[in-house]
Amino acid sequence: MKIKNKITLLAILPLIFAVAVINLSIYLESRSQLASKLDALHGQLLNEKRVELGKYMKMAETAITKVYAGEDTPENREKVKAILRDLRYDADGYFFVYDYKGINQVLGPKPELEGKDLSMLKDSNGIFFVQKIIASARGDDGYVSYLFNKPSVNKAVPKLSYSKALDKYQWIMGTGFYIDDIDNKIAEQKSIWQQEMRSEIRFNLLV
């Protein structure tokens, strides 16, 4: 090999190495930033869902306020049940009621389960979600995430519930909806950001 070619090669190799190191560094930093951005987006979308559930819960509280404020009688309890059983929002939003032991009092779409002990129900991850819902309503913020079968896709997907204690009756009142659309939005945005990251790396290589 000619001396000139050797000198050229010796000059190019460090440059190639430097470019490789720089782009590797950019890639690793971009990947870290992508993970942080996705986490932030997930938190934002989940918070929006919580706010939405809070509005529906307020609707239920308003609907039963007058009866619940009255004397604790079997008649008034039945009135509260009837109000919540018939209360709906959006296409299929409904409310449920359990007593503190996990016995269902109201379940709009499946009234045949009312009066049954559902405390041992668990999702595909083994979480006893009815127990968790009751505990959260009584001592936490009332929000619980778990997996539940979604008929339209015929599989268990994430669901978020929000519940509050009705201490006078020793009941908890709650509602919830599927939040698998969060995962779909995250996946879409991840694809967009990954494409932007790849374009940036290609641009740096060209430079």
C-alpha positions in Angstrom: 0.0 0.0 0.0 1.3 3.4 -0.9 2.4 5.8 1.8 -0.2 8.3 0.7 -3.0 5.7 1.0 -1.8 4.7 4.4 -1.8 8.3 5.6 -5.3 8.8 4.2 -6.5 5.6 5.9 -4.9 6.7 9.2 -6.7 10.0 8.9 -10.1 8.5 8.0 -10.2 5.7 10.6 -10.2 8.0 13.7 -12.9 10.1 11.9 -15.0 7.0 11.3 -14.5 5.9 15.0 -15.5 9.4 16.2 -18.6 9.5 14.1 -19.6 6.0 15.3 -19.1 7.0 19.0 -21.0 10.3 18.5 -23.9 8.6 16.9 -24.0 5.8 19.5 -24.0 8.5 22.2 -26.8 10.3 20.4 -28.8 7.1 20.0 -28.5 6.1 23.6 -29.4 9.6 24.8 -32.4 9.7 22.4 -33.6 6.3 23.6 -33.4 7.5 27.2 -35.3 10.7 26.3 -37.9 8.6 24.4 -38.5 6.4 27.5 -38.9 9.5 29.6 -41.3 11.2 27.1 -43.4 8.0 26.9 -43.6 7.8 30.7 -44.7 11.4 30.9 -47.3 10.9 28.2 -48.7 7.9 29.9 -49.0 9.8 33.2 -50.7 12.7 31.4 -53.3 10.4 29.6 -53.9 8.4 32.8 -54.5 11.6 34.8 -57.0 12.8 32.1 -58.9 9.5 32.6 -58.9 10.0 36.4 -60.4 13.5 35.9 -63.1 12.1 33.6 -64.0 9.4 36.1 -64.2 12.0 38.8 -66.8 13.9 36.8 -68.9 10.8 36.5 -68.6 10.1 40.2 -69.8 13.6 40.9 -72.8 12.9 38.7 -73.7 9.9 40.8 -73.2 11.7 44.1 -75.5 14.5 43.0 -78.1 12.0 41.9 -78.3 10.2 45.3 -77.6 13.2 47.5 -81.2 13.9 48.6 -82.1 10.3 49.4 -78.7 9.5 51.0 -79.0 12.5 53.3 -82.3 11.1 54.7 -82.8 8.5 57.3 -81.0 5.2 56.9 -84.0 2.9 56.2 -84.4 -0.1 53.9 -86.6 1.9 51.7 -84.1 4.7 51.2 -81.3 2.2 50.5 -83.5 0.6 47.8 -84.1 4.1 46.3 -80.3 4.7 46.2 -79.8 1.3 44.5 -82.5 2.1 42.0 -81.0 5.4 41.1 -77.5 4.0 40.6 -78.7 0.9 38.8 -80.4 3.1 36.1 -77.7 5.8 35.9 -75.7 5.7 32.7 -73.2 7.8 30.9 -71.7 7.6 27.4 -72.4 4.4 25.4 -72.0 1.8 28.2 -70.9 3.6 31.4 -72.5 2.3 34.6 -72.1 2.3 38.4 -71.6 -0.5 40.8 -72.0 -0.8 44.6 -70.5 -3.3 47.0 -70.8 -3.5 50.8 -67.6 -3.6 52.8 -67.5 -7.4 52.7 -67.6 -7.6 48.9 -71.2 -8.5 48.5 -72.6 -6.7 45.4 -75.5 -4.4 45.9 -75.8 -2.8 42.4 -74.4 -3.9 39.0 -76.4 -2.3 36.2 -75.5 -4.6 33.3 -75.7 -7.8 35.4 -78.4 -7.5 38.0 -78.4 -11.2 38.4 -75.1 -10.8 40.4 -76.6 -8.5 42.9 -76.6 -10.0 46.4 -73.7 -12.3 45.6 -70.3 -12.3 47.3 -67.8 -11.2 44.5 -64.9 -10.5 46.9 -62.9 -13.4 45.4 -63.0 -12.2 41.8 -59.5 -11.8 40.4 -58.1 -10.7 37.1 -55.6 -12.6 34.9 -52.7 -11.2 37.0 -54.2 -12.8 40.1 -55.3 -9.4 41.6 -58.4 -9.6 43.8 -59.8 -6.4 42.2 -63.1 -6.2 44.2 -61.1 -6.4 47.4 -58.7 -3.8 46.1 -61.5 -1.5 45.0 -63.1 -1.6 48.4 -59.8 -1.0 50.2 -58.9 1.9 48.0 -62.3 3.6 48.4 -62.0 3.3 52.2 -58.4 4.2 52.7 -56.7 5.4 49.5 -57.5 7.7 46.6 -60.2 5.4 45.2 -58.5 4.6 41.9 -57.7 1.0 41.0 -56.3 -0.4 37.7 -56.8 -4.1 36.8 -57.4 -6.3 33.8 -60.9 -7.1 32.7 -62.3 -8.9 29.7 -63.4 -6.5 26.9 -66.1 -8.1 24.7 -65.2 -6.1 21.6 -61.7 -7.5 21.5 -62.4 -10.7 23.4 -59.5 -10.4 25.7 -58.5 -8.9 29.1 -57.4 -5.3 28.8 -56.5 -2.6 31.4 -59.5 -1.0 33.2 -59.5 1.9 35.6 -62.1 2.2 38.4 -62.9 5.0 40.8 -64.9 4.5 43.9 -66.0 6.3 47.1 -67.2 5.0 50.5 -70.8 5.6 51.5 -70.0 5.2 55.2 -73.6 5.5 56.5 -74.5 2.3 54.5 -71.1 0.7 54.7 -71.1 0.6 51.0 -68.7 1.7 48.3 -70.0 3.3 45.1 -67.9 3.2 42.0 -67.6 3.3 38.2 -64.9 2.5 35.7 -64.0 2.1 32.1 -61.4 0.5 29.8 -58.2 2.4 29.3 -56.6 0.3 26.6 -56.8 3.3 24.3 -54.0 4.8 26.4 -51.7 1.9 25.2 -52.8 2.5 21.6 -52.0 6.2 21.8 -48.7 5.5 23.4 -47.8 3.0 20.7 -48.7 5.5 18.0 -46.7 8.3 19.5 -43.8 5.9 20.2 -43.7 5.0 16.4 -43.7 8.7 15.5 -40.9 9.6 17.9 -38.8 6.6 16.9 -39.0 7.7 13.3 -37.9 11.1 14.2 -35.0 9.6 16.2 -33.9 7.5 13.2 -34.1 10.5 10.9 -31.9 12.5 13.2 -29.3 9.8 13.3 -29.3 9.4 9.5 -28.9 13.2 9.2 -25.9 13.1 11.6 -24.3 10.3 9.6 -24.7 12.3 6.4 -23.2 15.4 8.0 
